[in-house]
Amino acid sequence: MNNKIKKKQSLDQFIQYSLVGVTNTIIEISILNILSFITGITHGKTLFLFNMVAFSIYSVCGYKLNRKFTFKDASGETSSVNAYFQYASVLFVIMILNSFMLIILTSRNPLIHLMHHQRHIMKLNHLWLNISMLIDSIILGILGFIVNKLFVFNKKRHTKN
């Protein structure tokens, strides 16, 4: 396969992976917002637990969508039997990184200092939580694509075993 075709295939995979990532991000943000609104928690170590709940749901959804649409071969299947466990392991590490980034980003809300509306602090905290989740998702989504492409769904790597 020549380089032009490989680059186009990689770009197509990245776009498809990004669409699956958007789906996962919507699931994650929805779950985190529901838990945040129910508990009133918008920052701190409890976000790690919230992320564990979201991870449990979006990892299965993301794997199925990526396997079906993003990283498939001509037969429509991925090349590894244990790809889910590899995929979930990558997502788990990313979820850990995401949790730490979320805790760090939400520890100080710059919106409160910029907007000076003390009576709307809770709304600003929820807004900053969502902005932080989007920042995390973009940075770690790119990292996840690279790791999944090179290791989890790499057909050459799995055919050598």
C-alpha atoms as a printed R data frame, in Angstrom:
    type eleno elety resid chain resno       x       y      z
1   ATOM     1    CA   MET     A     1   0.000   0.000  0.000
2   ATOM     2    CA   ASN     A     2   1.509   3.341 -0.951
3   ATOM     3    CA   ASN     A     3   1.956   6.240  1.465
4   ATOM     4    CA   LYS     A     4  -0.890   8.311  0.015
5   ATOM     5    CA   ILE     A     5  -3.424   5.547  0.619
6   ATOM     6    CA   LYS     A     6  -2.038   4.873  4.120
7   ATOM     7    CA   LYS     A     7  -2.300   8.569  5.007
8   ATOM     8    CA   LYS     A     8  -5.876   8.747  3.722
9   ATOM     9    CA   GLN     A     9  -6.781   5.580  5.623
10  ATOM    10    CA   SER     A    10  -5.215   6.984  8.810
11  ATOM    11    CA   LEU     A    11  -7.068  10.276  8.352
12  ATOM    12    CA   ASP     A    12 -10.352   8.401  7.787
13  ATOM    13    CA   GLN     A    13  -9.688   6.325 10.912
14  ATOM    14    CA   PHE     A    14  -8.899   9.461 12.919
15  ATOM    15    CA   ILE     A    15 -12.164  11.085 11.803
16  ATOM    16    CA   GLN     A    16 -14.149   7.947 12.647
17  ATOM    17    CA   TYR     A    17 -12.315   7.616 15.986
18  ATOM    18    CA   SER     A    18 -13.098  11.263 16.693
19  ATOM    19    CA   LEU     A    19 -16.802  10.685 16.014
20  ATOM    20    CA   VAL     A    20 -16.783   7.717 18.401
21  ATOM    21    CA   GLY     A    21 -14.868   9.930 20.842
22  ATOM    22    CA   VAL     A    22 -17.574  12.586 20.588
23  ATOM    23    CA   THR     A    23 -20.144   9.909 21.417
24  ATOM    24    CA   ASN     A    24 -18.047   8.779 24.401
25  ATOM    25    CA   THR     A    25 -17.566  12.393 25.488
26  ATOM    26    CA   ILE     A    26 -21.317  13.010 25.380
27  ATOM    27    CA   ILE     A    27 -21.852   9.880 27.492
28  ATOM    28    CA   GLU     A    28 -19.100  10.916 29.921
29  ATOM    29    CA   ILE     A    29 -20.241  14.537 30.235
30  ATOM    30    CA   SER     A    30 -23.861  13.447 30.673
31  ATOM    31    CA   ILE     A    31 -22.994  11.012 33.440
32  ATOM    32    CA   LEU     A    32 -20.645  13.451 35.176
33  ATOM    33    CA   ASN     A    33 -23.218  16.255 34.955
34  ATOM    34    CA   ILE     A    34 -25.989  14.057 36.324
35  ATOM    35    CA   LEU     A    35 -23.795  12.970 39.230
36  ATOM    36    CA   SER     A    36 -22.573  16.530 39.760
37  ATOM    37    CA   PHE     A    37 -26.084  18.005 39.794
38  ATOM    38    CA   ILE     A    38 -27.361  15.278 42.120
39  ATOM    39    CA   THR     A    39 -24.490  15.667 44.602
40  ATOM    40    CA   GLY     A    40 -23.521  19.310 44.038
41  ATOM    41    CA   ILE     A    41 -19.880  18.234 43.616
42  ATOM    42    CA   THR     A    42 -18.023  20.111 40.867
43  ATOM    43    CA   HIS     A    43 -14.407  19.645 41.923
44  ATOM    44    CA   GLY     A    44 -12.181  17.474 44.055
45  ATOM    45    CA   LYS     A    45 -11.277  13.830 44.402
46  ATOM    46    CA   THR     A    46 -14.881  12.634 44.154
47  ATOM    47    CA   LEU     A    47 -14.661  13.372 40.413
48  ATOM    48    CA   PHE     A    48 -12.386  10.325 40.233
49  ATOM    49    CA   LEU     A    49 -15.287   8.132 41.384
50  ATOM    50    CA   PHE     A    50 -17.653   9.847 38.962
51  ATOM    51    CA   ASN     A    51 -15.172   9.122 36.153
52  ATOM    52    CA   MET     A    52 -15.075   5.434 37.151
53  ATOM    53    CA   VAL     A    53 -18.855   5.220 36.704
54  ATOM    54    CA   ALA     A    54 -18.681   6.976 33.326
55  ATOM    55    CA   PHE     A    55 -15.725   4.808 32.245
56  ATOM    56    CA   SER     A    56 -17.664   1.633 32.951
57  ATOM    57    CA   ILE     A    57 -20.311   2.702 30.474
58  ATOM    58    CA   TYR     A    58 -18.402   4.513 27.730
59  ATOM    59    CA   SER     A    59 -15.605   1.941 27.429
60  ATOM    60    CA   VAL     A    60 -18.027  -0.749 26.250
61  ATOM    61    CA   CYS     A    61 -19.823   1.654 23.900
62  ATOM    62    CA   GLY     A    62 -16.562   3.040 22.493
63  ATOM    63    CA   TYR     A    63 -15.056  -0.394 21.926
64  ATOM    64    CA   LYS     A    64 -18.078  -1.670 20.029
65  ATOM    65    CA   LEU     A    65 -18.264   1.441 17.850
66  ATOM    66    CA   ASN     A    66 -14.506   1.530 17.162
67  ATOM    67    CA   ARG     A    67 -14.424  -2.178 16.386
68  ATOM    68    CA   LYS     A    68 -17.334  -1.893 13.992
69  ATOM    69    CA   PHE     A    69 -16.535   1.394 12.243
70  ATOM    70    CA   THR     A    70 -12.987   2.594 12.873
71  ATOM    71    CA   PHE     A    71 -10.464  -0.236 13.105
72  ATOM    72    CA   LYS     A    72 -11.929  -3.025 10.968
73  ATOM    73    CA   ASP     A    73 -10.375  -5.147  8.266
74  ATOM    74    CA   ALA     A    74 -11.947  -6.262  4.990
75  ATOM    75    CA   SER     A    75 -14.118  -8.827  6.781
76  ATOM    76    CA   GLY     A    76 -15.446  -6.121  9.107
77  ATOM    77    CA   GLU     A    77 -13.731  -7.613 12.159
78  ATOM    78    CA   THR     A    78 -10.784  -6.492 14.222
79  ATOM    79    CA   SER     A    79  -7.633  -8.572 14.150
80  ATOM    80    CA   SER     A    80  -7.400  -9.497 17.825
81  ATOM    81    CA   VAL     A    81  -9.566 -11.711 19.993
82  ATOM    82    CA   ASN     A    82  -8.557  -9.935 23.206
83  ATOM    83    CA   ALA     A    83  -8.736  -6.450 21.710
84  ATOM    84    CA   TYR     A    84 -11.447  -5.352 24.167
85  ATOM    85    CA   PHE     A    85  -9.188  -5.944 27.158
86  ATOM    86    CA   GLN     A    86  -6.374  -4.046 25.467
87  ATOM    87    CA   TYR     A    87  -8.779  -1.267 24.491
88  ATOM    88    CA   ALA     A    88 -10.254  -1.120 28.004
89  ATOM    89    CA   SER     A    89  -6.731  -1.055 29.471
90  ATOM    90    CA   VAL     A    90  -5.807   1.908 27.284
91  ATOM    91    CA   LEU     A    91  -9.072   3.646 28.186
92  ATOM    92    CA   PHE     A    92  -8.524   2.868 31.873
93  ATOM    93    CA   VAL     A    93  -5.100   4.548 31.831
94  ATOM    94    CA   ILE     A    94  -6.603   7.478 29.930
95  ATOM    95    CA   MET     A    95  -9.461   7.645 32.453
96  ATOM    96    CA   ILE     A    96  -6.892   7.813 35.288
97  ATOM    97    CA   LEU     A    97  -5.073  10.639 33.470
98  ATOM    98    CA   ASN     A    98  -8.432  12.288 32.746
99  ATOM    99    CA   SER     A    99  -9.403  12.106 36.421
100 ATOM   100    CA   PHE     A   100  -6.161  13.702 37.572
101 ATOM   101    CA   MET     A   101  -6.395  16.425 34.920
102 ATOM   102    CA   LEU     A   102 -10.027  17.050 35.886
103 ATOM   103    CA   ILE     A   103  -9.158  17.319 39.575
104 ATOM   104    CA   ILE     A   104  -6.307  19.722 38.800
105 ATOM   105    CA   LEU     A   105  -8.297  21.845 36.331
106 ATOM   106    CA   THR     A   106 -11.346  22.118 38.574
107 ATOM   107    CA   SER     A   107  -9.372  22.894 41.738
108 ATOM   108    CA   ARG     A   108  -9.407  26.575 40.835
109 ATOM   109    CA   ASN     A   109 -12.178  28.014 38.748
110 ATOM   110    CA   PRO     A   110 -10.924  31.065 36.803
111 ATOM   111    CA   LEU     A   111 -14.491  31.944 35.769
112 ATOM   112    CA   ILE     A   112 -15.384  33.041 39.302
113 ATOM   113    CA   HIS     A   113 -12.537  35.555 39.350
114 ATOM   114    CA   LEU     A   114 -13.290  36.773 35.833
115 ATOM   115    CA   MET     A   115 -17.043  37.169 36.202
116 ATOM   116    CA   HIS     A   116 -17.316  38.311 39.846
117 ATOM   117    CA   HIS     A   117 -20.864  37.012 40.251
118 ATOM   118    CA   GLN     A   118 -20.646  35.464 43.698
119 ATOM   119    CA   ARG     A   119 -24.312  34.412 43.780
120 ATOM   120    CA   HIS     A   120 -23.840  32.303 40.640
121 ATOM   121    CA   ILE     A   121 -20.778  30.386 41.856
122 ATOM   122    CA   MET     A   122 -22.468  26.979 41.548
123 ATOM   123    CA   LYS     A   123 -23.443  27.643 37.911
124 ATOM   124    CA   LEU     A   124 -19.918  28.827 37.155
125 ATOM   125    CA   ASN     A   125 -18.481  25.738 38.836
126 ATOM   126    CA   HIS     A   126 -20.675  23.478 36.665
127 ATOM   127    CA   LEU     A   127 -19.673  25.459 33.574
128 ATOM   128    CA   TRP     A   128 -15.982  25.164 34.462
129 ATOM   129    CA   LEU     A   129 -16.406  21.419 35.108
130 ATOM   130    CA   ASN     A   130 -17.787  21.034 31.570
131 ATOM   131    CA   ILE     A   131 -15.029  23.161 30.031
132 ATOM   132    CA   SER     A   132 -12.462  21.065 31.912
133 ATOM   133    CA   MET     A   133 -14.044  17.848 30.611
134 ATOM   134    CA   LEU     A   134 -13.832  19.142 27.033
135 ATOM   135    CA   ILE     A   135 -10.165  20.105 27.441
136 ATOM   136    CA   ASP     A   136  -9.448  16.631 28.854
137 ATOM   137    CA   SER     A   137 -11.375  14.884 26.096
138 ATOM   138    CA   ILE     A   138  -9.518  16.643 23.292
139 ATOM   139    CA   ILE     A   139  -6.029  16.103 24.707
140 ATOM   140    CA   LEU     A   140  -6.574  12.531 25.821
141 ATOM   141    CA   GLY     A   141  -8.653  11.648 22.748
142 ATOM   142    CA   ILE     A   142  -5.677  12.316 20.497
143 ATOM   143    CA   LEU     A   143  -3.427  10.273 22.789
144 ATOM   144    CA   GLY     A   144  -5.993   7.446 22.823
145 ATOM   145    CA   PHE     A   145  -6.184   7.365 19.031
146 ATOM   146    CA   ILE     A   146  -2.431   7.057 18.684
147 ATOM   147    CA   VAL     A   147  -2.159   4.261 21.255
148 ATOM   148    CA   ASN     A   148  -5.163   2.361 19.852
149 ATOM   149    CA   LYS     A   149  -3.956   2.671 16.272
150 ATOM   150    CA   LEU     A   150  -0.390   1.604 17.034
151 ATOM   151    CA   PHE     A   151  -1.020  -1.092 19.627
152 ATOM   152    CA   VAL     A   152  -4.596  -2.272 20.179
153 ATOM   153    CA   PHE     A   153  -5.997  -2.403 16.648
154 ATOM   154    CA   ASN     A   154  -2.695  -2.725 14.756
155 ATOM   155    CA   LYS     A   155  -3.234  -5.537 12.242
156 ATOM   156    CA   LYS     A   156   0.495  -5.996 11.535
157 ATOM   157    CA   ARG     A   157   1.315  -6.303 15.223
158 ATOM   158    CA   HIS     A   158  -1.381  -8.922 15.795
159 ATOM   159    CA   THR     A   159  -0.563 -11.024 12.711
160 ATOM   160    CA   LYS     A   160   3.047 -11.441 13.874
161 ATOM   161    CA   ASN     A   161   1.913 -13.129 17.120
